[in-house]
Amino acid sequence: MTVELYYFQPLGTNSGRVYLTLLEKGVPFVEHELSGRNFDHLRPEYLKVNPRGQAPAMVHDGHALYEGMAINEYIDESFEGPPLRPADLRERWRMRVWCRYAENDLGRALMMINWNRVVPNFMGGRSMEEVEKVLETVPDVDRRRSWLAAFKQQTPPEAIEESHRRTRAGVQKLEAACRERPYLAGQTYSLADIDCFNFCGFMAMWMPEIMNDTDTPAAMDWRRKVSDRPAVKEMRSRTPRMQPPAGAGTGGAVEASARAQAQARA
Amino acid sequence: MTVELYYFQPLGTNSGRVYLTLLEKGVPFVEHELSGRNFDHLRPEYLKVNPRGQAPAMVHDGHALYEGMAINEYIDESFEGPPLRPADLRERWRMRVWCRYAENDLGRALMMINWNRVVPNFMGGRSMEEVEKVLETVPDVDRRRSWLAAFKQQTPPEAIEESHRRTRAGVQKLEAACRERPYLAGQTYSLADIDCFNFCGFMAMWMPEIMNDTDTPAAMDWRRKVSDRPAVKEMRSRTPRMQPPAGAGTGGAVEASARAQAQARA
């Protein structure tokens, strides 16, 4: 039995959730780090593993699997180790609703904000023509377009503000859930916590004006509880922590107002 | 044990896939038809069942569940009857990748095309002011915006053309999968077939220029095989069939060219 994981280093969002699930289950795996900055995920040798040109991808006994949420259910069903899906079927249903929300809604909003900040730093010494040439090879049309818009800094401001709106709504949703029950799906730690921790965990660091001990105490407590898990500590020891780039914040007028409020409280 | 299902009649996409799953499993259920045209899903009594104001919703022993993909996994795990998820875990992974694609990508594209055609007929005798007043009560911001744009016929043409592009790509993807294996997940009929049949089945009827026996024979065979299932026949006997509205087609220049080709072959 061999498991190989191809993932973006430093670990974030999609790569992080599969990486953490393997650690939580205690599944040994061979690591293949990819650098987004070097476009490793678009190299022919990687496209042989995952023709979609996205990370993470997991190869189990020679069979390649992709898409984080589907991989994580597969891991929980295939390997021994602590179950990461609630035994109670209603809680399991709630877990899936959270995983889907984390991926489709909140995760996309955060990635969009993040790409638009970080991707321009990936230019390195390249000209825009060179970058465009590489991006032409991105198999997924949507991905190709959003990366190109981010490199050219042409994402419409309304689209970025919309992502900030979704992020703010997501923090509120997380706070409400954490007030109601110990973990997002219910009584036990599950793939929903793994997803949201990886997708949203950095909001507390990058966007302290919307996620902090005063405004969202239950979500902050949940985040600390998850951070204390041995698998999370192990993951953190293996990956450089991403630093908030200049200009981090929730954007626009709301950001300015929230910052002012936070400062007034401090 | 009681199961109640709230669904849009006539059945399509999201409502259809849960309805069909219950029939396939042989689960008896109490039916609550909602009319989108009458905004039944926004009435206070329904919002008590599903505060999101969306259909379908399923109430099992007093507990409300929503989101089609998560409901369907719940049904398969909770009730006896033929399993609708493959026993082979790799096939089960593939099932989830298909369900997610059907919902997030192809399903959204089809719904967008459909809304923009059908929703204006929902005006009835109402003024736009009355409609706007009702739509203000739609809990989900995205849903509210896209319905309003559809009512006002203000969805940008590029967005509609983008949905047509996704639909065309989806038919090709379906054809490729149906050439490779008997069912979408693998060797057995699964929730992936149920989803795609409900999400895409009507393409063959509404968009014959992109899905037909000449261009996509394997997908057409798969569609006939699924149509022959007793549960599908039962579902069809219980719901009026939606008729393609005037102007059905894949849109724009591509549509005209495909239609011409189809006619040339006929």
Interface residues (C-beta under 8 A of the other chain):
Chain A: H63 L65 Y66 E67 M69 A70 I71 E73 Y74 E77 S78 L89 R90 R92 W93 R96 V97 R100 N104 V141 R165
Chain B: H63 L65 Y66 E67 M69 A70 I71 E73 Y74 E77 S78 L89 R90 R92 W93 R96 V97 R100 N104 V141 R165 A169
